[in-house]
Amino acid sequence: MIAPTLEARRAFILENTRVQRPPHTPELALHLADEITPIWRMTEEALSEIGLPPPFWAFAWAGGQALARYVLDNPEVVAGEGVIDFASGSGIVAIAALKAGAARVLAADIDPFCGAALAVNADANGVASEFTDADLLDAPAPAWAKVILAGDICYEKPLAARVMAWLGEARARGATVLIGDPGRSYFPREGLVKLAEYQVPTTRELEDMEVKKTAVWALP
């Protein structure tokens, strides 16, 4: 199977989304899906043709919205720093970090469609972010990354344990690590510092309630 080109991924995203302003970060504009069902059905039909993974990039998840809100409201956390947005998805957190004055931002997500989503979303906000679809968990976080931001990373048990270990290593080497989480089952609240809590509007098609109580946590 031939992987879709960057232009093909961009075209798919533009065709199946529209520019919207997430309810918790209205100063940011993102290409998002209106409803989850059509695009997920399209994903299943298109999978064999273009190799499209589940389109997590098409939605502004609660953890990412909360983390982006925190960064926009507290720009000193990232201003002038090198930042990684881990499991970037739509790129909402990376874009918020750039808007808040980060010197360099690398958005990382193993889904290459996220690179195309980041590109169109960054364009919509007048910023530019680096992107990688390499699995950063295979090596220590790069030394230049003084801040690591991770939204909604604890929805699967094995992945959550692996990510938290990687983030813990980065924190031990001096990086600031912030996590946005809406109460996912595998998020380890013990030993973390709650920095902020938000009521993030969402949808029953994505979540179990229309408003998710979502917190931003720091590794101490």
N, CA, C and O of each residue as an XYZ file, in Angstrom:
880
protein
N       0.847     -1.196      0.000
C       0.000      0.000      0.000
C       0.882      1.246      0.000
O       1.816      1.336      0.797
N       0.604      2.195     -0.870
C       1.355      3.433     -0.935
C       0.743      4.425      0.043
O      -0.455      4.702      0.000
N       1.579      4.952      0.919
C       1.081      5.919      1.895
C       0.660      7.205      1.191
O       1.290      7.611      0.215
N      -0.388      7.843      1.673
C      -0.824      9.095      1.064
C       0.230     10.181      1.241
O       0.889     10.257      2.278
N       0.378     11.009      0.231
C       1.329     12.110      0.310
C       0.831     13.172      1.282
O      -0.331     13.169      1.689
N       1.729     14.073      1.644
C       1.332     15.170      2.522
C       0.204     15.975      1.892
O      -0.738     16.371      2.579
N       0.294     16.218      0.592
C      -0.758     16.983     -0.077
C      -2.095     16.239     -0.052
O      -3.149     16.857      0.096
N      -2.048     14.908     -0.197
C      -3.280     14.122     -0.141
C      -3.883     14.169      1.260
O      -5.102     14.249      1.411
N      -3.039     14.120      2.273
C      -3.539     14.206      3.650
C      -4.145     15.583      3.915
O      -5.207     15.702      4.525
N      -3.455     16.610      3.450
C      -3.997     17.974      3.619
C      -5.355     18.104      2.925
O      -6.293     18.673      3.483
N      -5.448     17.574      1.713
C      -6.699     17.681      0.957
C      -7.830     16.955      1.676
O      -8.955     17.453      1.725
N      -7.538     15.775      2.237
C      -8.556     15.019      2.968
C      -9.049     15.816      4.173
O     -10.249     15.874      4.440
N      -8.114     16.428      4.899
C      -8.475     17.199      6.080
C      -9.328     18.403      5.702
O     -10.353     18.662      6.333
N      -8.916     19.129      4.691
C      -9.664     20.316      4.278
C     -11.060     19.957      3.778
O     -12.008     20.723      3.953
N     -11.177     18.789      3.155
C     -12.468     18.369      2.614
C     -13.436     17.930      3.706
O     -14.649     18.057      3.543
N     -12.913     17.415      4.816
C     -13.764     16.795      5.828
C     -13.838     17.565      7.146
O     -14.328     17.043      8.148
N     -13.356     18.794      7.141
C     -13.423     19.636      8.335
C     -13.808     21.050      7.919
O     -13.863     21.380      6.734
N     -14.070     21.867      8.922
C     -14.226     23.300      8.670
C     -13.545     24.046      9.815
O     -13.353     23.492     10.897
N     -13.185     25.288      9.575
C     -12.506     26.076     10.596
C     -13.491     26.413     11.712
O     -14.564     26.967     11.475
N     -13.099     26.065     12.925
C     -13.927     26.328     14.101
C     -13.049     26.846     15.231
O     -11.825     26.717     15.185
N     -13.669     27.426     16.232
C     -12.955     27.905     17.412
C     -13.377     27.051     18.606
O     -14.527     27.126     19.038
N     -12.469     26.244     19.142
C     -12.826     25.389     20.279
C     -13.407     26.220     21.416
O     -12.935     27.330     21.660
N     -14.413     25.714     22.113
C     -15.108     26.519     23.117
C     -14.215     27.032     24.236
O     -14.479     28.094     24.799
N     -13.162     26.290     24.567
C     -12.331     26.705     25.689
C     -11.116     27.535     25.255
O     -10.426     28.124     26.087
N     -10.869     27.572     23.947
C      -9.763     28.380     23.424
C     -10.251     29.158     22.200
O      -9.779     28.916     21.089
N     -11.185     30.084     22.389
C     -11.803     30.752     21.241
C     -10.838     31.615     20.439
O     -11.156     32.010     19.317
N      -9.657     31.918     20.997
C      -8.708     32.711     20.232
C      -7.947     31.876     19.201
O      -7.199     32.429     18.394
N      -8.126     30.552     19.216
C      -7.477     29.678     18.258
C      -8.489     29.161     17.233
O      -9.626     28.844     17.580
N      -8.072     29.081     15.989
C      -8.908     28.553     14.908
C      -8.333     27.228     14.437
O      -7.147     27.140     14.119
N      -9.169     26.196     14.390
C      -8.716     24.854     14.000
C      -9.662     24.253     12.971
O     -10.867     24.501     12.996
N      -9.105     23.467     12.075
C      -9.914     22.679     11.149
C     -10.397     21.439     11.899
O      -9.604     20.544     12.192
N     -11.698     21.382     12.211
C     -12.260     20.308     13.016
C     -13.477     19.718     12.327
O     -14.116     20.371     11.502
N     -13.792     18.474     12.673
C     -14.998     17.824     12.164
C     -16.204     18.302     12.948
O     -16.111     18.583     14.143
N     -17.338     18.393     12.266
C     -18.581     18.804     12.933
C     -19.164     17.683     13.775
O     -19.602     17.921     14.900
N     -19.176     16.476     13.254
C     -19.750     15.336     13.952
C     -18.797     14.172     13.830
O     -18.088     14.032     12.833
N     -18.786     13.348     14.842
C     -17.838     12.248     14.834
C     -18.248     11.122     13.886
O     -17.386     10.507     13.258
N     -19.533     10.845     13.772
C     -19.957      9.638     13.056
C     -19.578      9.623     11.578
O     -18.995      8.636     11.128
N     -19.874     10.649     10.807
C     -19.545     10.571      9.378
C     -18.059     10.362      9.098
O     -17.695      9.555      8.242
N     -17.200     11.084      9.815
C     -15.780     10.980      9.501
C     -15.210      9.641      9.952
O     -14.309      9.110      9.304
N     -15.719      9.085     11.054
C     -15.246      7.768     11.456
C     -15.746      6.694     10.487
O     -15.016      5.747     10.194
N     -16.954      6.824      9.994
C     -17.442      5.880      8.991
C     -16.607      6.003      7.722
O     -16.260      5.004      7.093
N     -16.295      7.221      7.363
C     -15.467      7.454      6.191
C     -14.075      6.848      6.399
O     -13.473      6.314      5.467
N     -13.589      6.937      7.602
C     -12.290      6.367      7.917
C     -12.277      4.866      7.651
O     -11.343      4.349      7.039
N     -13.311      4.169      8.109
C     -13.367      2.725      7.899
C     -13.430      2.382      6.422
O     -12.791      1.431      5.971
N     -14.196      3.152      5.673
C     -14.318      2.887      4.242
C     -13.030      3.223      3.503
O     -12.679      2.562      2.526
N     -12.333      4.245      3.966
C     -11.141      4.711      3.262
C      -9.866      3.997      3.712
O      -8.817      4.137      3.083
N      -9.958      3.236      4.798
C      -8.755      2.672      5.402
C      -7.943      1.849      4.410
O      -6.731      2.034      4.293
N      -8.605      0.940      3.695
C      -7.883      0.079      2.765
C      -7.343      0.864      1.571
O      -6.376      0.451      0.932
N      -7.977      1.996      1.279
C      -7.579      2.773      0.108
C      -6.418      3.717      0.399
O      -5.471      3.796     -0.384
N      -6.485      4.434      1.523
C      -5.446      5.431      1.789
C      -4.737      5.227      3.121
O      -3.896      6.045      3.493
N      -5.051      4.163      3.844
C      -4.348      3.885      5.088
C      -4.577      4.921      6.162
O      -3.636      5.324      6.845
N      -5.817      5.360      6.323
C      -6.127      6.427      7.277
C      -6.383      5.862      8.672
O      -7.307      5.070      8.855
N      -5.572      6.261      9.661
C      -5.850      5.849     11.044
C      -7.059      6.605     11.602
O      -7.545      7.542     10.968
N      -7.553      6.206     12.789
C      -8.657      6.962     13.406
C      -8.304      8.444     13.500
O      -7.202      8.784     13.929
N      -9.208      9.323     13.113
C      -8.873     10.747     12.975
C      -8.931     11.524     14.287
O      -9.774     12.406     14.448
N      -8.049     11.206     15.215
C      -8.015     11.929     16.481
C      -7.697     13.412     16.263
O      -8.042     14.259     17.087
N      -7.044     13.709     15.156
C      -6.682     15.096     14.836
C      -7.892     15.957     14.473
O      -7.775     17.181     14.401
N      -9.047     15.341     14.244
C     -10.222     16.081     13.774
C     -11.039     16.676     14.908
O     -12.069     17.300     14.653
N     -10.613     16.501     16.148
C     -11.387     16.950     17.300
C     -10.478     17.632     18.317
O      -9.312     17.265     18.462
N     -11.014     18.619     19.015
C     -10.292     19.310     20.079
C     -10.662     18.632     21.397
O     -11.666     18.977     22.020
N      -9.856     17.679     21.810
C     -10.149     16.889     23.003
C     -10.002     17.738     24.266
O      -9.267     18.725     24.281
N     -10.699     17.346     25.305
C     -10.769     18.165     26.522
C      -9.396     18.397     27.141
O      -9.096     19.510     27.571
N      -8.560     17.366     27.192
C      -7.238     17.529     27.797
C      -6.390     18.534     27.053
O      -5.687     19.336     27.667
N      -6.452     18.496     25.731
C      -5.705     19.455     24.934
C      -6.237     20.870     25.073
O      -5.463     21.824     25.143
N      -7.561     21.008     25.115
C      -8.142     22.343     25.295
C      -7.727     22.947     26.634
O      -7.385     24.127     26.707
N      -7.758     22.139     27.690
C      -7.380     22.644     29.010
C      -5.911     23.050     29.040
O      -5.558     24.098     29.581
N      -5.066     22.219     28.460
C      -3.636     22.514     28.464
C      -3.335     23.759     27.623
O      -2.520     24.594     28.014
N      -3.993     23.878     26.474
C      -3.820     25.067     25.647
C      -4.287     26.315     26.388
O      -3.632     27.356     26.330
N      -5.423     26.216     27.088
C      -5.938     27.345     27.865
C      -4.928     27.770     28.933
O      -4.682     28.960     29.130
N      -4.355     26.793     29.611
C      -3.393     27.100     30.668
C      -2.166     27.809     30.102
O      -1.676     28.777     30.685
N      -1.679     27.328     28.980
C      -0.493     27.927     28.365
C      -0.788     29.352     27.896
O       0.035     30.248     28.081
N      -1.948     29.562     27.297
C      -2.313     30.909     26.846
C      -2.455     31.874     28.020
O      -2.100     33.047     27.912
N      -2.971     31.377     29.135
C      -3.168     32.224     30.311
C      -1.900     32.402     31.139
O      -1.804     33.329     31.944
N      -0.924     31.511     30.939
C       0.325     31.551     31.707
C       1.507     31.446     30.741
O       2.253     30.467     30.781
N       1.681     32.438     29.883
C       2.691     32.337     28.828
C       4.120     32.204     29.346
O       5.004     31.728     28.634
N       4.342     32.629     30.594
C       5.702     32.534     31.138
C       6.188     31.090     31.230
O       7.391     30.852     31.335
N       5.278     30.134     31.192
C       5.669     28.719     31.256
C       6.486     28.313     30.032
O       7.403     27.498     30.133
N       6.151     28.881     28.883
C       6.799     28.463     27.635
C       7.578     29.576     26.951
O       8.357     29.291     26.041
N       7.404     30.809     27.344
C       8.007     31.939     26.637
C       9.523     31.784     26.537
O      10.210     31.619     27.545
N      10.030     31.840     25.313
C      11.455     31.751     25.073
C      12.053     30.370     25.190
O      13.271     30.220     25.098
N      11.218     29.342     25.392
C      11.714     27.989     25.642
C      11.510     27.071     24.431
O      10.722     27.360     23.530
N      12.247     25.960     24.443
C      12.008     24.879     23.506
C      10.946     23.961     24.079
O      11.047     23.533     25.228
N       9.922     23.653     23.281
C       8.736     22.953     23.773
C       8.436     21.753     22.886
O       8.558     21.831     21.663
N       8.043     20.645     23.505
C       7.483     19.502     22.783
C       6.012     19.389     23.134
O       5.638     19.391     24.307
N       5.178     19.290     22.105
C       3.759     18.958     22.283
C       3.630     17.481     21.945
O       3.613     17.100     20.774
N       3.538     16.651     22.983
C       3.534     15.199     22.802
C       2.119     14.708     22.525
O       1.165     15.146     23.168
N       1.986     13.783     21.551
C       0.678     13.289     21.116
C      -0.183     14.470     20.677
O      -1.259     14.721     21.222
N       0.314     15.172     19.695
C      -0.184     16.502     19.338
C      -1.602     16.522     18.791
O      -2.336     17.476     19.047
N      -2.014     15.493     18.041
C      -3.359     15.491     17.476
C      -3.562     16.639     16.507
O      -2.869     16.733     15.494
N      -4.506     17.508     16.813
C      -4.813     18.648     15.952
C      -3.730     19.719     15.992
O      -3.689     20.588     15.122
N      -2.856     19.665     16.991
C      -1.834     20.683     17.165
C      -2.257     21.843     18.038
O      -1.557     22.853     18.102
N      -3.396     21.717     18.716
C      -3.922     22.828     19.508
C      -2.935     23.297     20.571
O      -2.802     24.501     20.793
N      -2.245     22.377     21.230
C      -1.319     22.768     22.296
C      -0.057     23.394     21.711
O       0.456     24.376     22.246
N       0.442     22.828     20.617
C       1.614     23.406     19.956
C       1.340     24.834     19.516
O       2.173     25.721     19.699
N       0.176     25.048     18.938
C      -0.193     26.382     18.463
C      -0.326     27.348     19.639
O       0.111     28.496     19.551
N      -0.923     26.893     20.728
C      -1.029     27.743     21.921
C       0.351     28.118     22.449
O       0.574     29.259     22.853
N       1.277     27.161     22.447
C       2.628     27.445     22.934
C       3.322     28.484     22.059
O       4.010     29.367     22.570
N       3.143     28.384     20.754
C       3.730     29.372     19.854
C       3.095     30.743     20.067
O       3.791     31.759     20.078
N       1.783     30.771     20.236
C       1.099     32.036     20.505
C       1.581     32.654     21.820
O       1.589     33.875     21.975
N       1.983     31.796     22.765
C       2.432     32.276     24.073
C       3.917     32.638     24.086
O       4.445     33.037     25.124
N       4.592     32.504     22.942
C       5.963     32.984     22.856
C       7.056     31.948     22.944
O       8.214     32.301     23.165
N       6.725     30.667     22.777
C       7.763     29.641     22.783
C       8.765     29.894     21.658
O       8.385     30.320     20.567
N      10.039     29.631     21.927
C      11.080     29.865     20.925
C      11.076     28.798     19.848
O      11.369     29.076     18.685
N      10.747     27.590     20.232
C      10.723     26.460     19.298
C       9.702     25.454     19.794
O       9.650     25.157     20.988
N       8.886     24.927     18.887
C       7.898     23.918     19.251
C       7.994     22.748     18.277
O       7.962     22.924     17.058
N       8.109     21.568     18.840
C       8.041     20.331     18.062
C       6.766     19.601     18.453
O       6.616     19.170     19.596
N       5.847     19.462     17.501
C       4.644     18.669     17.716
C       4.965     17.236     17.302
O       5.487     16.997     16.213
N       4.653     16.295     18.173
C       4.991     14.895     17.928
C       3.742     14.039     18.000
O       2.984     14.113     18.967
N       3.528     13.224     16.975
C       2.409     12.286     16.954
C       2.733     11.202     15.949
O       3.183     11.505     14.844
N       2.517      9.946     16.305
C       2.897      8.853     15.408
C       1.977      8.740     14.206
O       2.290      8.012     13.263
N       0.849      9.441     14.213
C      -0.052      9.467     13.064
C       0.401     10.563     12.105
O       0.328     11.741     12.452
N       0.868     10.208     10.908
C       1.347     11.244      9.980
C       0.257     12.215      9.545
O       0.571     13.324      9.112
N      -1.034     11.827      9.648
C      -2.101     12.771      9.336
C      -2.063     13.968     10.274
O      -2.504     15.057      9.906
N      -1.540     13.777     11.483
C      -1.451     14.892     12.424
C      -0.499     15.962     11.911
O      -0.677     17.144     12.206
N       0.510     15.558     11.147
C       1.411     16.539     10.564
C       0.688     17.450      9.595
O       0.916     18.659      9.582
N      -0.186     16.872      8.782
C      -0.975     17.673      7.848
C      -1.974     18.542      8.596
O      -2.180     19.702      8.238
N      -2.605     17.979      9.649
C      -3.547     18.763     10.454
C      -2.838     19.931     11.126
O      -3.352     21.049     11.151
N      -1.664     19.666     11.665
C      -0.890     20.733     12.292
C      -0.574     21.828     11.281
O      -0.672     23.015     11.593
N      -0.196     21.429     10.076
C       0.183     22.416      9.063
C      -0.977     23.345      8.728
O      -0.809     24.564      8.695
N      -2.155     22.771      8.479
C      -3.286     23.634      8.113
C      -3.758     24.451      9.308
O      -4.191     25.592      9.147
N      -3.678     23.877     10.504
C      -4.108     24.619     11.689
C      -3.117     25.713     12.063
O      -3.516     26.798     12.486
N      -1.835     25.432     11.910
C      -0.832     26.464     12.173
C      -1.002     27.621     11.193
O      -0.914     28.788     11.575
N      -1.247     27.285      9.926
C      -1.489     28.331      8.929
C      -2.675     29.210      9.331
O      -2.639     30.430      9.175
N      -3.721     28.572      9.848
C      -4.931     29.313     10.225
C      -4.684     30.273     11.375
O      -5.454     31.209     11.590
N      -3.593     30.033     12.122
C      -3.294     30.873     13.280
C      -2.040     31.720     13.096
O      -1.603     32.397     14.027
N      -1.463     31.685     11.904
C      -0.323     32.530     11.615
C       0.953     32.145     12.325
O       1.787     33.002     12.616
N       1.119     30.838     12.615
C       2.336     30.358     13.269
C       2.878     29.171     12.481
O       2.234     28.686     11.551
N       4.071     28.709     12.861
C       4.671     27.543     12.211
C       5.333     26.674     13.263
O       6.122     27.159     14.073
N       5.010     25.388     13.249
C       5.564     24.441     14.215
C       6.279     23.314     13.475
O       5.888     22.933     12.372
N       7.319     22.796     14.091
C       7.944     21.579     13.577
C       7.035     20.385     13.897
O       6.190     20.452     14.790
N       7.228     19.293     13.150
C       6.435     18.088     13.387
C       7.299     16.852     13.171
O       8.165     16.828     12.296
N       7.048     15.825     13.984
C       7.649     14.522     13.753
C       6.626     13.435     14.009
O       5.825     13.528     14.939
N       6.659     12.381     13.161
C       5.812     11.218     13.437
C       6.642     10.064     13.991
O       6.172      8.928     14.055
N       7.873     10.359     14.389
C       8.694      9.354     15.072
C       8.151      9.119     16.475
O       7.565     10.020     17.075
N       8.341      7.916     16.998
C       7.914      7.593     18.361
C       8.964      8.119     19.331
O      10.015      7.499     19.497
N       8.702      9.228     19.961
C       9.676      9.825     20.865
C       9.956      8.961     22.085
O      10.969      9.143     22.761
N       9.061      8.025     22.366
C       9.246      7.187     23.550
C      10.399      6.212     23.399
O      10.800      5.574     24.373
N      10.937      6.084     22.193
C      12.036      5.153     21.952
C      13.377      5.680     22.448
O      14.361      4.941     22.472
N      13.426      6.956     22.846
C      14.679      7.556     23.311
C      14.345      8.646     24.318
O      13.205      9.110     24.361
N      15.306      9.063     25.125
C      15.040     10.174     26.049
C      14.627     11.435     25.291
O      14.999     11.629     24.134
N      13.870     12.269     25.948
C      13.473     13.538     25.341
C      14.713     14.357     25.024
O      15.663     14.355     25.806
N      14.728     15.058     23.892
C      15.902     15.844     23.528
C      16.205     16.929     24.555
O      15.300     17.491     25.172
N      17.496     17.212     24.725
C      17.927     18.138     25.772
C      17.420     19.552     25.541
O      17.257     20.307     26.499
N      17.165     19.931     24.281
C      16.719     21.299     24.012
C      15.293     21.556     24.504
O      14.896     22.707     24.684
N      14.522     20.487     24.720
C      13.117     20.630     25.123
C      13.037     20.890     26.623
O      13.097     19.963     27.431
N      12.902     22.150     26.978
C      12.833     22.535     28.385
C      11.427     22.411     28.954
O      11.240     22.401     30.170
N      10.427     22.316     28.055
C       9.035     22.164     28.475
C       8.407     21.069     27.624
O       8.531     21.081     26.399
N       7.732     20.123     28.274
C       7.007     19.083     27.557
C       5.542     19.156     27.966
O       5.207     19.098     29.149
N       4.680     19.284     26.968
C       3.242     19.400     27.176
C       2.567     18.165     26.605
O       2.876     17.756     25.486
N       1.653     17.567     27.352
C       1.004     16.334     26.900
C      -0.466     16.375     27.286
O      -0.799     16.431     28.470
N      -1.346     16.347     26.290
C      -2.782     16.383     26.545
C      -3.446     15.058     26.242
O      -3.244     14.485     25.172
N      -4.251     14.563     27.196
C      -5.078     13.378     26.958
C      -4.264     12.164     26.520
O      -4.478     11.622     25.436
N      -3.333     11.744     27.366
C      -2.412     10.668     26.988
C      -2.681      9.353     27.706
O      -1.996      8.364     27.441
N      -3.658      9.312     28.609
C      -3.805      8.149     29.485
C      -5.104      7.390     29.246
O      -5.776      6.992     30.197
N      -5.461      7.188     27.977
C      -6.690      6.471     27.655
C      -6.464      4.980     27.431
O      -7.428      4.220     27.341
N      -5.199      4.544     27.339
C      -4.867      3.119     27.229
C      -3.807      2.795     28.271
O      -2.840      3.541     28.427
N      -3.982      1.684     28.986
C      -3.105      1.382     30.116
C      -1.635      1.222     29.736
O      -0.787      1.875     30.345
N      -1.291      0.376     28.748
C       0.138      0.216     28.427
C       0.779      1.517     27.966
O       1.903      1.833     28.357
N       0.067      2.271     27.138
C       0.603      3.530     26.649
C       0.771      4.524     27.788
O       1.780      5.226     27.856
N      -0.202      4.588     28.675
C      -0.131      5.534     29.784
C       1.106      5.273     30.641
O       1.816      6.209     31.012
N       1.362      4.015     30.953
C       2.523      3.683     31.780
C       3.824      4.057     31.079
O       4.755      4.564     31.705
N       3.877      3.803     29.776
C       5.093      4.101     29.012
C       5.323      5.609     28.904
O       6.447      6.087     29.055
N       4.255      6.344     28.644
C       4.380      7.793     28.519
C       4.760      8.425     29.856
O       5.630      9.294     29.903
N       4.116      7.997     30.941
C       4.418      8.591     32.235
C       5.862      8.325     32.645
O       6.498      9.180     33.262
N       6.385      7.147     32.308
C       7.793      6.855     32.610
C       8.708      7.785     31.815
O       9.683      8.313     32.351
N       8.391      7.983     30.541
C       9.193      8.864     29.679
C       9.147     10.304     30.174
O      10.170     10.989     30.211
N       7.959     10.757     30.552
C       7.827     12.105     31.093
C       8.563     12.251     32.422
O       9.166     13.288     32.697
N       8.508     11.214     33.233
C       9.216     11.246     34.510
C      10.716     11.378     34.325
O      11.374     12.097     35.078
N      11.263     10.691     33.331
C      12.699     10.797     33.033
C      13.049     12.215     32.592
O      14.072     12.770     32.992
N      12.174     12.794     31.754
C      12.423     14.166     31.304
C      12.393     15.142     32.476
O      13.220     16.051     32.554
N      11.451     14.955     33.377
C      11.367     15.824     34.549
C      12.607     15.680     35.422
O      13.115     16.666     35.956
N      13.090     14.458     35.566
C      14.282     14.217     36.388
C      15.507     14.930     35.811
O      16.440     15.258     36.543
N      15.500     15.165     34.510
C      16.619     15.863     33.875
C      16.397     17.371     33.845
O      17.217     18.106     33.293
N      15.290     17.844     34.438
C      15.091     19.272     34.589
C      14.017     19.904     33.732
O      13.768     21.103     33.854
N      13.371     19.135     32.867
C      12.321     19.702     32.028
C      11.062     19.966     32.853
O      10.767     19.242     33.805
N      10.334     20.999     32.480
C       8.994     21.235     33.021
C       8.017     20.348     32.257
O       8.009     20.355     31.026
N       7.202     19.593     32.967
C       6.259     18.663     32.334
C       4.850     18.987     32.812
O       4.557     18.927     34.006
N       3.975     19.332     31.858
C       2.578     19.621     32.166
C       1.686     18.669     31.387
O       1.939     18.374     30.219
N       0.635     18.191     32.050
C      -0.272     17.214     31.452
C      -1.706     17.717     31.597
O      -2.115     18.140     32.678
N      -2.460     17.667     30.510
C      -3.884     17.961     30.564
C      -4.672     16.671     30.556
O      -4.504     15.849     29.656
N      -5.536     16.479     31.547
C      -6.264     15.206     31.635
C      -7.693     15.428     32.130
O      -7.906     16.119     33.126
N      -8.681     14.837     31.429
C     -10.087     14.980     31.822
C     -10.608     13.808     32.639
O     -11.782     13.451     32.532
N      -9.749     13.205     33.453
C     -10.184     12.092     34.284
C     -10.134     10.752     33.590
O     -10.975      9.893     33.849
N      -9.156     10.552     32.705
C      -9.016      9.263     32.037
C      -8.687      8.169     33.053
O      -8.082      8.424     34.094
N      -9.097      6.961     32.726
C      -9.021      5.848     33.683
C      -7.603      5.555     34.144
O      -7.399      5.150     35.288
N      -6.620      5.755     33.271
C      -5.259      5.317     33.591
C      -4.332      6.475     33.931
O      -3.110      6.339     33.872
N      -4.918      7.615     34.287
C      -4.093      8.755     34.668
C      -3.729      8.660     36.145
O      -4.623      8.584     36.987
N      -2.436      8.661     36.483
C      -2.013      8.510     37.882
C      -1.970      9.849     38.607
O      -0.970     10.563     38.533
N      -3.034     10.188     39.298
C      -3.097     11.492     39.949
C      -2.144     11.612     41.139
O      -1.757     12.717     41.519
N      -1.772     10.485     41.719
C      -0.901     10.529     42.894
C       0.480     11.055     42.496
O       1.021     10.702     41.448
N       1.030     11.902     43.357
C       2.376     12.387     43.138
C       2.479     13.520     42.141
O       3.587     13.923     41.787
N       1.343     14.053     41.672
C       1.349     15.164     40.742
C       0.778     16.412     41.416
O       0.104     16.324     42.443
N       1.052     17.550     40.836
C       0.584     18.825     41.382
C      -0.476     19.396     40.439
O      -0.203     19.624     39.260
N      -1.682     19.626     40.958
C      -2.745     20.213     40.141
C      -2.536     21.720     40.050
O      -2.502     22.417     41.064
N      -2.397     22.209     38.823
C      -2.169     23.632     38.596
C      -3.461     24.398     38.316
O      -3.599     25.561     38.695
N      -4.393     23.741     37.657
C      -5.639     24.423     37.279
C      -6.696     23.383     36.974
O      -6.378     22.237     36.657
N      -7.960     23.785     37.070
C      -9.073     22.908     36.715
C     -10.088     23.719     35.920
O     -10.395     24.862     36.260
N     -10.603     23.111     34.859
C     -11.521     23.793     33.956
C     -12.751     22.930     33.709
O     -12.714     21.708     33.855
N     -13.827     23.585     33.338
C     -15.018     22.898     32.857
C     -15.028     23.057     31.333
O     -15.347     24.129     30.819
N     -14.682     21.996     30.621
C     -14.483     22.096     29.175
C     -15.702     21.543     28.443
O     -16.009     20.359     28.577
N     -16.402     22.374     27.672
C     -17.524     21.872     26.873
C     -17.048     20.845     25.847
O     -16.015     21.032     25.205
N     -17.801     19.770     25.699
C     -17.461     18.736     24.732
C     -18.765     18.210     24.130
O     -19.765     18.928     24.106
N     -18.765     17.003     23.656
C     -19.963     16.444     23.050
C     -20.124     14.998     23.477
O     -19.140     14.298     23.716
N     -21.372     14.551     23.572
C     -21.653     13.164     23.957
C     -21.119     12.174     22.926
O     -20.920     11.000     23.236
N     -20.889     12.641     21.707
C     -20.361     11.737     20.689
C     -18.896     11.407     20.941
O     -18.398     10.379     20.482
N     -18.199     12.290     21.678
C     -16.798     12.049     21.999
C     -16.599     11.584     23.432
O     -15.712     10.775     23.707
N     -17.414     12.087     24.341
C     -17.199     11.857     25.765
C     -18.473     11.341     26.423
O     -19.510     11.196     25.775
N     -18.377     11.066     27.732
C     -19.517     10.544     28.466
C     -20.380     11.646     29.068
O     -21.371     11.364     29.741
N     -20.008     12.887     28.830
C     -20.809     14.012     29.323
C     -20.537     15.229     28.453
O     -19.558     15.268     27.707
N     -21.419     16.224     28.557
C     -21.309     17.390     27.687
C     -20.293     18.404     28.182
O     -19.838     19.249     27.411
N     -19.933     18.334     29.444
C     -18.887     19.183     30.002
C     -17.957     18.289     30.814
O     -18.401     17.556     31.697
N     -16.668     18.357     30.508
C     -15.691     17.514     31.196
C     -14.866     18.360     32.165
O     -14.241     19.345     31.771
N     -14.873     17.961     33.434
C     -13.971     18.588     34.401
C     -12.555     18.124     34.079
O     -12.233     16.941     34.183
N     -11.734     19.060     33.693
C     -10.410     18.733     33.154
C      -9.345     19.535     33.884
O      -9.492     20.742     34.075
N      -8.283     18.871     34.286
C      -7.243     19.524     35.071
C      -5.917     19.556     34.297
O      -5.662     18.736     33.415
N      -5.103     20.519     34.662
C      -3.712     20.581     34.197
C      -2.831     20.252     35.400
O      -2.946     20.857     36.466
N      -1.958     19.286     35.196
C      -1.100     18.780     36.257
C       0.361     18.992     35.892
O       0.723     19.028     34.716
N       1.194     19.133     36.917
C       2.650     19.228     36.728
C       3.326     18.066     37.425
O       2.910     17.656     38.509
N       4.362     17.535     36.808
C       5.227     16.595     37.517
C       6.123     17.395     38.457
O       6.812     18.315     38.018
N       6.121     17.055     39.738
C       6.879     17.865     40.710
C       8.403     17.690     40.555
O       9.173     18.301     41.295
